[in-house]
Every structure is written in C-alpha cells, then in structure tokens.
Amino acid sequence: MTKKADYTICSVPDHINVTCPHCDMDDDYNWDKLYARLGNDLYFGNCGTIECSYCEQDIELGDYEYD
Ligand SMILES: [Zn+2]
C-alpha cells in the first residue's frame, strides 16, 4: 500500500553578493567555489577574504544576511 508524505523543498545557496569597500562595485561570487575554500564558516559570516573581481583588492567578509 502506498502512503502519502509531505515534503520540504530545500534550497542550496547559489552565490553571495558583496559590495566592494574599496571600489564600491557589487558583484556575485559563486557559492560552491567560496565554500570549497572557506568551508562551513561561510554560513556564519566573518569567515575570510575574497578578491574583488573589479579592483582585485582583498575584501574581508563580515556579517551575512539571507536574501
Ligand atoms: Zn573592488
């Protein structure tokens, strides 16, 4: 006999969006690439630095928020 169950659709982060504190440009950074480098801390903020894709200066990742 088949029984019915409700289910939850779980979303996975795709990218983060950061405004560069040096040049003020904002850009999207691929989640998987960052996650591979920074690990689970990426979910909690203050987890490391990325390089701005415009001015190539380091950006220290601070607090996060969900969109
Ligand atoms: Zn920049």
N, CA, C, O and the ligand as a Tripos MOL2 file, in Angstrom:
@<TRIPOS>MOLECULE
protein
  269   267    68     0     0
PROTEIN
NO_CHARGES

@<TRIPOS>ATOM
      1 N           0.8350   -1.2000    0.0000 N.3       1 MET1
      2 CA          0.0000    0.0000    0.0000 C.3       1 MET1
      3 C           0.8760    1.2580    0.0000 C.2       1 MET1
      4 O           1.8810    1.3310    0.7060 O.2       1 MET1
      5 N           0.4850    2.2130   -0.7810 N.am      2 THR2
      6 CA          1.2490    3.4560   -0.8570 C.3       2 THR2
      7 C           0.7230    4.4690    0.1440 C.2       2 THR2
      8 O          -0.4850    4.6850    0.2460 O.2       2 THR2
      9 N           1.6270    5.0830    0.8750 N.am      3 LYS3
     10 CA          1.2290    6.1330    1.8200 C.3       3 LYS3
     11 C           1.7670    7.4680    1.3440 C.2       3 LYS3
     12 O           2.7950    7.5420    0.6710 O.2       3 LYS3
     13 N           1.0730    8.4890    1.6960 N.am      4 LYS4
     14 CA          1.4260    9.8220    1.2390 C.3       4 LYS4
     15 C           2.2290   10.5710    2.3110 C.2       4 LYS4
     16 O           1.9140   10.4700    3.4970 O.2       4 LYS4
     17 N           3.2630   11.3210    1.9040 N.am      5 ALA5
     18 CA          4.0470   12.1300    2.8460 C.3       5 ALA5
     19 C           4.2780   13.5160    2.2650 C.2       5 ALA5
     20 O           4.5530   13.6700    1.0750 O.2       5 ALA5
     21 N           4.1620   14.5040    3.1120 N.am      6 ASP6
     22 CA          4.5070   15.8550    2.6710 C.3       6 ASP6
     23 C           6.0220   15.9650    2.5400 C.2       6 ASP6
     24 O           6.7580   15.1770    3.1340 O.2       6 ASP6
     25 N           6.4740   16.9080    1.7890 N.am      7 TYR7
     26 CA          7.9230   17.0610    1.6310 C.3       7 TYR7
     27 C           8.3130   18.5300    1.6740 C.2       7 TYR7
     28 O           7.4970   19.4270    1.4590 O.2       7 TYR7
     29 N           9.5800   18.7370    1.9580 N.am      8 THR8
     30 CA         10.1340   20.0850    2.0410 C.3       8 THR8
     31 C          11.1040   20.2930    0.8900 C.2       8 THR8
     32 O          11.9670   19.4520    0.6390 O.2       8 THR8
     33 N          10.9640   21.3990    0.1990 N.am      9 ILE9
     34 CA         11.9260   21.7460   -0.8440 C.3       9 ILE9
     35 C          13.0630   22.5220   -0.1800 C.2       9 ILE9
     36 O          12.8340   23.5980    0.3740 O.2       9 ILE9
     37 N          14.2710   21.9950   -0.2290 N.am     10 CYS10
     38 CA         15.4170   22.6160    0.4280 C.3      10 CYS10
     39 C          16.2580   23.3370   -0.6170 C.2      10 CYS10
     40 O          16.6760   22.7510   -1.6150 O.2      10 CYS10
     41 N          16.4890   24.5850   -0.3740 N.am     11 SER11
     42 CA         17.2860   25.3210   -1.3440 C.3      11 SER11
     43 C          18.7530   25.3820   -0.9230 C.2      11 SER11
     44 O          19.0740   25.4060    0.2660 O.2      11 SER11
     45 N          19.6040   25.4070   -1.8870 N.am     12 VAL12
     46 CA         21.0420   25.4780   -1.6780 C.3      12 VAL12
     47 C          21.4970   26.8700   -2.1160 C.2      12 VAL12
     48 O          21.0530   27.3600   -3.1550 O.2      12 VAL12
     49 N          22.3700   27.5110   -1.3470 N.am     13 PRO13
     50 CA         22.8610   28.8200   -1.7910 C.3      13 PRO13
     51 C          23.5410   28.7200   -3.1510 C.2      13 PRO13
     52 O          24.2210   27.7370   -3.4480 O.2      13 PRO13
     53 N          23.3520   29.7290   -3.9570 N.am     14 ASP14
     54 CA         23.9260   29.7330   -5.2990 C.3      14 ASP14
     55 C          25.1230   30.6670   -5.3890 C.2      14 ASP14
     56 O          26.1370   30.3460   -6.0080 O.2      14 ASP14
     57 N          24.9890   31.8120   -4.7680 N.am     15 HIS15
     58 CA         26.0810   32.7850   -4.8000 C.3      15 HIS15
     59 C          25.8990   33.7520   -3.6350 C.2      15 HIS15
     60 O          24.8430   33.7810   -3.0030 O.2      15 HIS15
     61 N          26.9300   34.5420   -3.3560 N.am     16 ILE16
     62 CA         26.7690   35.6480   -2.4170 C.3      16 ILE16
     63 C          26.9720   36.9340   -3.1930 C.2      16 ILE16
     64 O          27.6620   36.9620   -4.2120 O.2      16 ILE16
     65 N          26.3730   37.9800   -2.7030 N.am     17 ASN17
     66 CA         26.5390   39.2780   -3.3520 C.3      17 ASN17
     67 C          27.2610   40.1970   -2.3660 C.2      17 ASN17
     68 O          26.8470   40.3450   -1.2160 O.2      17 ASN17
     69 N          28.3370   40.8030   -2.8340 N.am     18 VAL18
     70 CA         29.1660   41.6480   -1.9700 C.3      18 VAL18
     71 C          29.4210   42.9760   -2.6680 C.2      18 VAL18
     72 O          29.7290   43.0260   -3.8590 O.2      18 VAL18
     73 N          29.2860   44.0510   -1.8960 N.am     19 THR19
     74 CA         29.6990   45.3600   -2.4040 C.3      19 THR19
     75 C          31.1180   45.6200   -1.9220 C.2      19 THR19
     76 O          31.3920   45.5920   -0.7220 O.2      19 THR19
     77 N          31.9960   45.8680   -2.8460 N.am     20 CYS20
     78 CA         33.4040   46.0700   -2.5020 C.3      20 CYS20
     79 C          33.5870   47.3550   -1.7130 C.2      20 CYS20
     80 O          33.1120   48.4080   -2.1400 O.2      20 CYS20
     81 N          34.2720   47.2940   -0.5550 N.am     21 PRO21
     82 CA         34.5010   48.5070    0.2440 C.3      21 PRO21
     83 C          35.5990   49.3910   -0.3450 C.2      21 PRO21
     84 O          35.8060   50.5120    0.1190 O.2      21 PRO21
     85 N          36.3000   48.8960   -1.3570 N.am     22 HIS22
     86 CA         37.3610   49.6870   -1.9900 C.3      22 HIS22
     87 C          36.8130   50.4980   -3.1610 C.2      22 HIS22
     88 O          37.0000   51.7130   -3.2300 O.2      22 HIS22
     89 N          36.1360   49.8160   -4.0770 N.am     23 CYS23
     90 CA         35.7170   50.4860   -5.3210 C.3      23 CYS23
     91 C          34.2040   50.6380   -5.4230 C.2      23 CYS23
     92 O          33.7110   51.2150   -6.3920 O.2      23 CYS23
     93 N          33.4460   50.1230   -4.4260 N.am     24 ASP24
     94 CA         32.0060   50.3210   -4.3710 C.3      24 ASP24
     95 C          31.2210   49.5580   -5.4390 C.2      24 ASP24
     96 O          30.0250   49.7900   -5.6130 O.2      24 ASP24
     97 N          31.8840   48.6600   -6.1480 N.am     25 MET25
     98 CA         31.1720   47.8500   -7.1350 C.3      25 MET25
     99 C          30.6070   46.6250   -6.4200 C.2      25 MET25
    100 O          31.2500   46.0670   -5.5310 O.2      25 MET25
    101 N          29.4040   46.2090   -6.8100 N.am     26 ASP26
    102 CA         28.9210   44.9650   -6.2260 C.3      26 ASP26
    103 C          28.8720   43.8640   -7.2720 C.2      26 ASP26
    104 O          28.6040   44.0980   -8.4500 O.2      26 ASP26
    105 N          29.1410   42.6570   -6.7960 N.am     27 ASP27
    106 CA         29.2310   41.5350   -7.7200 C.3      27 ASP27
    107 C          28.8110   40.2570   -7.0100 C.2      27 ASP27
    108 O          28.7900   40.1870   -5.7810 O.2      27 ASP27
    109 N          28.4770   39.2480   -7.8080 N.am     28 ASP28
    110 CA         28.1210   37.9410   -7.2780 C.3      28 ASP28
    111 C          29.3350   37.0290   -7.2870 C.2      28 ASP28
    112 O          30.1250   37.0330   -8.2310 O.2      28 ASP28
    113 N          29.4730   36.2520   -6.2300 N.am     29 TYR29
    114 CA         30.5810   35.3040   -6.1220 C.3      29 TYR29
    115 C          30.0100   33.9130   -5.9200 C.2      29 TYR29
    116 O          29.1710   33.6990   -5.0440 O.2      29 TYR29
    117 N          30.4580   32.9810   -6.7200 N.am     30 ASN30
    118 CA         29.9340   31.6170   -6.7290 C.3      30 ASN30
    119 C          30.0610   30.9270   -5.3760 C.2      30 ASN30
    120 O          31.1510   30.8330   -4.8130 O.2      30 ASN30
    121 N          28.9460   30.4520   -4.8700 N.am     31 TRP31
    122 CA         28.9210   29.8270   -3.5330 C.3      31 TRP31
    123 C          29.8380   28.6100   -3.4550 C.2      31 TRP31
    124 O          30.6210   28.4740   -2.5140 O.2      31 TRP31
    125 N          29.7370   27.7290   -4.4440 N.am     32 ASP32
    126 CA         30.4910   26.4730   -4.3800 C.3      32 ASP32
    127 C          31.9970   26.7150   -4.3280 C.2      32 ASP32
    128 O          32.7210   26.0380   -3.5980 O.2      32 ASP32
    129 N          32.4550   27.6860   -5.1100 N.am     33 LYS33
    130 CA         33.8920   27.9880   -5.1050 C.3      33 LYS33
    131 C          34.3190   28.5290   -3.7500 C.2      33 LYS33
    132 O          35.3590   28.1410   -3.2180 O.2      33 LYS33
    133 N          33.4990   29.4450   -3.1850 N.am     34 LEU34
    134 CA         33.8300   30.0040   -1.8700 C.3      34 LEU34
    135 C          33.7550   28.9350   -0.7940 C.2      34 LEU34
    136 O          34.5930   28.8770    0.1060 O.2      34 LEU34
    137 N          32.7430   28.0920   -0.9000 N.am     35 TYR35
    138 CA         32.5440   27.0560    0.1110 C.3      35 TYR35
    139 C          33.7060   26.0720    0.1180 C.2      35 TYR35
    140 O          34.1260   25.6040    1.1760 O.2      35 TYR35
    141 N          34.2150   25.7660   -1.0510 N.am     36 ALA36
    142 CA         35.3430   24.8390   -1.1590 C.3      36 ALA36
    143 C          36.5730   25.4060   -0.4530 C.2      36 ALA36
    144 O          37.3860   24.6620    0.0970 O.2      36 ALA36
    145 N          36.6970   26.7280   -0.4760 N.am     37 ARG37
    146 CA         37.8670   27.3690    0.1160 C.3      37 ARG37
    147 C          37.6510   27.7210    1.5910 C.2      37 ARG37
    148 O          38.5510   27.5430    2.4110 O.2      37 ARG37
    149 N          36.4530   28.2220    1.9280 N.am     38 LEU38
    150 CA         36.2150   28.7420    3.2720 C.3      38 LEU38
    151 C          35.4590   27.7750    4.1750 C.2      38 LEU38
    152 O          35.4850   27.9170    5.3980 O.2      38 LEU38
    153 N          34.7930   26.8040    3.5850 N.am     39 GLY39
    154 CA         34.0910   25.7930    4.3700 C.3      39 GLY39
    155 C          32.8160   26.3140    5.0170 C.2      39 GLY39
    156 O          32.2500   27.3280    4.6110 O.2      39 GLY39
    157 N          32.3930   25.5890    6.0280 N.am     40 ASN40
    158 CA         31.1000   25.8320    6.6690 C.3      40 ASN40
    159 C          30.9850   27.2190    7.2950 C.2      40 ASN40
    160 O          29.8780   27.7180    7.4980 O.2      40 ASN40
    161 N          32.1240   27.8470    7.6030 N.am     41 ASP41
    162 CA         32.0940   29.1830    8.1940 C.3      41 ASP41
    163 C          31.3720   30.1800    7.2980 C.2      41 ASP41
    164 O          30.8980   31.2190    7.7580 O.2      41 ASP41
    165 N          31.2960   29.8540    6.0300 N.am     42 LEU42
    166 CA         30.6280   30.7340    5.0780 C.3      42 LEU42
    167 C          29.1730   30.9990    5.4740 C.2      42 LEU42
    168 O          28.6020   32.0300    5.1170 O.2      42 LEU42
    169 N          28.5890   30.0700    6.2060 N.am     43 TYR43
    170 CA         27.2040   30.2450    6.6770 C.3      43 TYR43
    171 C          27.0960   31.2120    7.8520 C.2      43 TYR43
    172 O          26.0010   31.6720    8.1770 O.2      43 TYR43
    173 N          28.2260   31.5240    8.4910 N.am     44 PHE44
    174 CA         28.1570   32.2650    9.7490 C.3      44 PHE44
    175 C          28.7990   33.6490    9.7010 C.2      44 PHE44
    176 O          28.7520   34.3790   10.6910 O.2      44 PHE44
    177 N          29.3920   34.0190    8.5830 N.am     45 GLY45
    178 CA         29.9830   35.3480    8.4600 C.3      45 GLY45
    179 C          31.3760   35.4260    9.0500 C.2      45 GLY45
    180 O          31.8310   34.5120    9.7380 O.2      45 GLY45
    181 N          32.0440   36.5330    8.7710 N.am     46 ASN46
    182 CA         33.4050   36.7800    9.2510 C.3      46 ASN46
    183 C          34.3020   35.5630    9.0160 C.2      46 ASN46
    184 O          34.9700   35.0720    9.9260 O.2      46 ASN46
    185 N          34.2950   35.1000    7.7830 N.am     47 CYS47
    186 CA         34.8870   33.7920    7.5110 C.3      47 CYS47
    187 C          36.1030   33.8330    6.5940 C.2      47 CYS47
    188 O          36.5920   32.7830    6.1760 O.2      47 CYS47
    189 N          36.5910   35.0030    6.2810 N.am     48 GLY48
    190 CA         37.7740   35.0300    5.4350 C.3      48 GLY48
    191 C          37.7220   36.1790    4.4490 C.2      48 GLY48
    192 O          36.9270   37.1070    4.5970 O.2      48 GLY48
    193 N          38.5650   36.1070    3.4580 N.am     49 THR49
    194 CA         38.6260   37.1900    2.4810 C.3      49 THR49
    195 C          38.4220   36.6630    1.0670 C.2      49 THR49
    196 O          38.7380   35.5150    0.7560 O.2      49 THR49
    197 N          37.8910   37.5270    0.2330 N.am     50 ILE50
    198 CA         37.7870   37.2390   -1.1970 C.3      50 ILE50
    199 C          38.4460   38.3810   -1.9460 C.2      50 ILE50
    200 O          38.7090   39.4430   -1.3830 O.2      50 ILE50
    201 N          38.7040   38.1520   -3.2010 N.am     51 GLU51
    202 CA         39.3020   39.2050   -4.0120 C.3      51 GLU51
    203 C          38.2340   39.8480   -4.8750 C.2      51 GLU51
    204 O          37.4880   39.1500   -5.5620 O.2      51 GLU51
    205 N          38.1540   41.1530   -4.8460 N.am     52 CYS52
    206 CA         37.1840   41.8770   -5.6680 C.3      52 CYS52
    207 C          37.4370   41.5950   -7.1400 C.2      52 CYS52
    208 O          38.5730   41.6510   -7.6090 O.2      52 CYS52
    209 N          36.3620   41.2920   -7.8650 N.am     53 SER53
    210 CA         36.5220   40.9690   -9.2780 C.3      53 SER53
    211 C          36.7420   42.2200  -10.1260 C.2      53 SER53
    212 O          37.0730   42.1190  -11.3070 O.2      53 SER53
    213 N          36.5620   43.3800   -9.5370 N.am     54 TYR54
    214 CA         36.7910   44.6230  -10.2880 C.3      54 TYR54
    215 C          38.1690   45.2000  -10.0140 C.2      54 TYR54
    216 O          38.9670   45.3760  -10.9350 O.2      54 TYR54
    217 N          38.4560   45.4990   -8.7360 N.am     55 CYS55
    218 CA         39.7110   46.1870   -8.4210 C.3      55 CYS55
    219 C          40.7820   45.2290   -7.8880 C.2      55 CYS55
    220 O          41.9250   45.6280   -7.6660 O.2      55 CYS55
    221 N          40.4010   43.9650   -7.6860 N.am     56 GLU56
    222 CA         41.3330   42.9110   -7.2750 C.3      56 GLU56
    223 C          41.9620   43.1460   -5.9060 C.2      56 GLU56
    224 O          43.0030   42.5680   -5.5940 O.2      56 GLU56
    225 N          41.3420   43.9830   -5.0960 N.am     57 GLN57
    226 CA         41.8070   44.1420   -3.7240 C.3      57 GLN57
    227 C          41.0540   43.1590   -2.8330 C.2      57 GLN57
    228 O          39.9630   42.6990   -3.1710 O.2      57 GLN57
    229 N          41.6590   42.8490   -1.6860 N.am     58 ASP58
    230 CA         41.0210   41.8940   -0.7830 C.3      58 ASP58
    231 C          39.8310   42.5120   -0.0640 C.2      58 ASP58
    232 O          39.8750   43.6600    0.3780 O.2      58 ASP58
    233 N          38.7740   41.7290    0.0420 N.am     59 ILE59
    234 CA         37.5830   42.1200    0.8000 C.3      59 ILE59
    235 C          37.4350   41.1300    1.9420 C.2      59 ILE59
    236 O          37.3500   39.9240    1.7090 O.2      59 ILE59
    237 N          37.4030   41.6200    3.1630 N.am     60 GLU60
    238 CA         37.1730   40.7500    4.3070 C.3      60 GLU60
    239 C          35.6740   40.5740    4.4790 C.2      60 GLU60
    240 O          34.9360   41.5500    4.6130 O.2      60 GLU60
    241 N          35.2290   39.3250    4.4730 N.am     61 LEU61
    242 CA         33.7950   39.0570    4.5970 C.3      61 LEU61
    243 C          33.3380   39.2720    6.0380 C.2      61 LEU61
    244 O          33.8780   38.6660    6.9640 O.2      61 LEU61
    245 N          32.3480   40.1310    6.2180 N.am     62 GLY62
    246 CA         31.8310   40.4410    7.5470 C.3      62 GLY62
    247 C          30.5770   39.6650    7.8310 C.2      62 GLY62
    248 O          30.5070   38.4670    7.5600 O.2      62 GLY62
    249 N          29.5790   40.3380    8.3780 N.am     63 ASP63
    250 CA         28.3160   39.6760    8.6840 C.3      63 ASP63
    251 C          27.5590   39.3680    7.3990 C.2      63 ASP63
    252 O          27.7630   40.0020    6.3630 O.2      63 ASP63
    253 N          26.6850   38.3820    7.4970 N.am     64 TYR64
    254 CA         25.9200   37.9660    6.3380 C.3      64 TYR64
    255 C          24.4370   38.2550    6.5650 C.2      64 TYR64
    256 O          23.9980   38.4730    7.6940 O.2      64 TYR64
    257 N          23.6870   38.2530    5.4900 N.am     65 GLU65
    258 CA         22.2380   38.1780    5.6280 C.3      65 GLU65
    259 C          21.6870   37.3450    4.4950 C.2      65 GLU65
    260 O          22.2760   37.2450    3.4190 O.2      65 GLU65
    261 N          20.5430   36.7520    4.7680 N.am     66 TYR66
    262 CA         19.9000   35.9490    3.7310 C.3      66 TYR66
    263 C          19.0150   36.8160    2.8720 C.2      66 TYR66
    264 O          18.3550   37.7290    3.3690 O.2      66 TYR66
    265 N          18.9980   36.5360    1.5830 N.am     67 ASP67
    266 CA         18.1120   37.2320    0.6740 C.3      67 ASP67
    267 C          16.8080   36.4490    0.5500 C.2      67 ASP67
    268 O          15.9060   36.8640   -0.1780 O.2      67 ASP67
    269 ZN         36.7570   46.4480   -5.6520 Zn       68 ZN68
@<TRIPOS>BOND
     1     1     2 1
     2     2     3 1
     3     3     4 2
     4     3     5 am
     5     5     6 1
     6     6     7 1
     7     7     8 2
     8     7     9 am
     9     9    10 1
    10    10    11 1
    11    11    12 2
    12    11    13 am
    13    13    14 1
    14    14    15 1
    15    15    16 2
    16    15    17 am
    17    17    18 1
    18    18    19 1
    19    19    20 2
    20    19    21 am
    21    21    22 1
    22    22    23 1
    23    23    24 2
    24    23    25 am
    25    25    26 1
    26    26    27 1
    27    27    28 2
    28    27    29 am
    29    29    30 1
    30    30    31 1
    31    31    32 2
    32    31    33 am
    33    33    34 1
    34    34    35 1
    35    35    36 2
    36    35    37 am
    37    37    38 1
    38    38    39 1
    39    39    40 2
    40    39    41 am
    41    41    42 1
    42    42    43 1
    43    43    44 2
    44    43    45 am
    45    45    46 1
    46    46    47 1
    47    47    48 2
    48    47    49 am
    49    49    50 1
    50    50    51 1
    51    51    52 2
    52    51    53 am
    53    53    54 1
    54    54    55 1
    55    55    56 2
    56    55    57 am
    57    57    58 1
    58    58    59 1
    59    59    60 2
    60    59    61 am
    61    61    62 1
    62    62    63 1
    63    63    64 2
    64    63    65 am
    65    65    66 1
    66    66    67 1
    67    67    68 2
    68    67    69 am
    69    69    70 1
    70    70    71 1
    71    71    72 2
    72    71    73 am
    73    73    74 1
    74    74    75 1
    75    75    76 2
    76    75    77 am
    77    77    78 1
    78    78    79 1
    79    79    80 2
    80    79    81 am
    81    81    82 1
    82    82    83 1
    83    83    84 2
    84    83    85 am
    85    85    86 1
    86    86    87 1
    87    87    88 2
    88    87    89 am
    89    89    90 1
    90    90    91 1
    91    91    92 2
    92    91    93 am
    93    93    94 1
    94    94    95 1
    95    95    96 2
    96    95    97 am
    97    97    98 1
    98    98    99 1
    99    99   100 2
   100    99   101 am
   101   101   102 1
   102   102   103 1
   103   103   104 2
   104   103   105 am
   105   105   106 1
   106   106   107 1
   107   107   108 2
   108   107   109 am
   109   109   110 1
   110   110   111 1
   111   111   112 2
   112   111   113 am
   113   113   114 1
   114   114   115 1
   115   115   116 2
   116   115   117 am
   117   117   118 1
   118   118   119 1
   119   119   120 2
   120   119   121 am
   121   121   122 1
   122   122   123 1
   123   123   124 2
   124   123   125 am
   125   125   126 1
   126   126   127 1
   127   127   128 2
   128   127   129 am
   129   129   130 1
   130   130   131 1
   131   131   132 2
   132   131   133 am
   133   133   134 1
   134   134   135 1
   135   135   136 2
   136   135   137 am
   137   137   138 1
   138   138   139 1
   139   139   140 2
   140   139   141 am
   141   141   142 1
   142   142   143 1
   143   143   144 2
   144   143   145 am
   145   145   146 1
   146   146   147 1
   147   147   148 2
   148   147   149 am
   149   149   150 1
   150   150   151 1
   151   151   152 2
   152   151   153 am
   153   153   154 1
   154   154   155 1
   155   155   156 2
   156   155   157 am
   157   157   158 1
   158   158   159 1
   159   159   160 2
   160   159   161 am
   161   161   162 1
   162   162   163 1
   163   163   164 2
   164   163   165 am
   165   165   166 1
   166   166   167 1
   167   167   168 2
   168   167   169 am
   169   169   170 1
   170   170   171 1
   171   171   172 2
   172   171   173 am
   173   173   174 1
   174   174   175 1
   175   175   176 2
   176   175   177 am
   177   177   178 1
   178   178   179 1
   179   179   180 2
   180   179   181 am
   181   181   182 1
   182   182   183 1
   183   183   184 2
   184   183   185 am
   185   185   186 1
   186   186   187 1
   187   187   188 2
   188   187   189 am
   189   189   190 1
   190   190   191 1
   191   191   192 2
   192   191   193 am
   193   193   194 1
   194   194   195 1
   195   195   196 2
   196   195   197 am
   197   197   198 1
   198   198   199 1
   199   199   200 2
   200   199   201 am
   201   201   202 1
   202   202   203 1
   203   203   204 2
   204   203   205 am
   205   205   206 1
   206   206   207 1
   207   207   208 2
   208   207   209 am
   209   209   210 1
   210   210   211 1
   211   211   212 2
   212   211   213 am
   213   213   214 1
   214   214   215 1
   215   215   216 2
   216   215   217 am
   217   217   218 1
   218   218   219 1
   219   219   220 2
   220   219   221 am
   221   221   222 1
   222   222   223 1
   223   223   224 2
   224   223   225 am
   225   225   226 1
   226   226   227 1
   227   227   228 2
   228   227   229 am
   229   229   230 1
   230   230   231 1
   231   231   232 2
   232   231   233 am
   233   233   234 1
   234   234   235 1
   235   235   236 2
   236   235   237 am
   237   237   238 1
   238   238   239 1
   239   239   240 2
   240   239   241 am
   241   241   242 1
   242   242   243 1
   243   243   244 2
   244   243   245 am
   245   245   246 1
   246   246   247 1
   247   247   248 2
   248   247   249 am
   249   249   250 1
   250   250   251 1
   251   251   252 2
   252   251   253 am
   253   253   254 1
   254   254   255 1
   255   255   256 2
   256   255   257 am
   257   257   258 1
   258   258   259 1
   259   259   260 2
   260   259   261 am
   261   261   262 1
   262   262   263 1
   263   263   264 2
   264   263   265 am
   265   265   266 1
   266   266   267 1
   267   267   268 2
@<TRIPOS>SUBSTRUCTURE
     1 MET1         2 RESIDUE 1 A MET
     2 THR2         6 RESIDUE 1 A THR
     3 LYS3        10 RESIDUE 1 A LYS
     4 LYS4        14 RESIDUE 1 A LYS
     5 ALA5        18 RESIDUE 1 A ALA
     6 ASP6        22 RESIDUE 1 A ASP
     7 TYR7        26 RESIDUE 1 A TYR
     8 THR8        30 RESIDUE 1 A THR
     9 ILE9        34 RESIDUE 1 A ILE
    10 CYS10       38 RESIDUE 1 A CYS
    11 SER11       42 RESIDUE 1 A SER
    12 VAL12       46 RESIDUE 1 A VAL
    13 PRO13       50 RESIDUE 1 A PRO
    14 ASP14       54 RESIDUE 1 A ASP
    15 HIS15       58 RESIDUE 1 A HIS
    16 ILE16       62 RESIDUE 1 A ILE
    17 ASN17       66 RESIDUE 1 A ASN
    18 VAL18       70 RESIDUE 1 A VAL
    19 THR19       74 RESIDUE 1 A THR
    20 CYS20       78 RESIDUE 1 A CYS
    21 PRO21       82 RESIDUE 1 A PRO
    22 HIS22       86 RESIDUE 1 A HIS
    23 CYS23       90 RESIDUE 1 A CYS
    24 ASP24       94 RESIDUE 1 A ASP
    25 MET25       98 RESIDUE 1 A MET
    26 ASP26      102 RESIDUE 1 A ASP
    27 ASP27      106 RESIDUE 1 A ASP
    28 ASP28      110 RESIDUE 1 A ASP
    29 TYR29      114 RESIDUE 1 A TYR
    30 ASN30      118 RESIDUE 1 A ASN
    31 TRP31      122 RESIDUE 1 A TRP
    32 ASP32      126 RESIDUE 1 A ASP
    33 LYS33      130 RESIDUE 1 A LYS
    34 LEU34      134 RESIDUE 1 A LEU
    35 TYR35      138 RESIDUE 1 A TYR
    36 ALA36      142 RESIDUE 1 A ALA
    37 ARG37      146 RESIDUE 1 A ARG
    38 LEU38      150 RESIDUE 1 A LEU
    39 GLY39      154 RESIDUE 1 A GLY
    40 ASN40      158 RESIDUE 1 A ASN
    41 ASP41      162 RESIDUE 1 A ASP
    42 LEU42      166 RESIDUE 1 A LEU
    43 TYR43      170 RESIDUE 1 A TYR
    44 PHE44      174 RESIDUE 1 A PHE
    45 GLY45      178 RESIDUE 1 A GLY
    46 ASN46      182 RESIDUE 1 A ASN
    47 CYS47      186 RESIDUE 1 A CYS
    48 GLY48      190 RESIDUE 1 A GLY
    49 THR49      194 RESIDUE 1 A THR
    50 ILE50      198 RESIDUE 1 A ILE
    51 GLU51      202 RESIDUE 1 A GLU
    52 CYS52      206 RESIDUE 1 A CYS
    53 SER53      210 RESIDUE 1 A SER
    54 TYR54      214 RESIDUE 1 A TYR
    55 CYS55      218 RESIDUE 1 A CYS
    56 GLU56      222 RESIDUE 1 A GLU
    57 GLN57      226 RESIDUE 1 A GLN
    58 ASP58      230 RESIDUE 1 A ASP
    59 ILE59      234 RESIDUE 1 A ILE
    60 GLU60      238 RESIDUE 1 A GLU
    61 LEU61      242 RESIDUE 1 A LEU
    62 GLY62      246 RESIDUE 1 A GLY
    63 ASP63      250 RESIDUE 1 A ASP
    64 TYR64      254 RESIDUE 1 A TYR
    65 GLU65      258 RESIDUE 1 A GLU
    66 TYR66      262 RESIDUE 1 A TYR
    67 ASP67      266 RESIDUE 1 A ASP
    68 ZN68       269 GROUP 0 **** ****
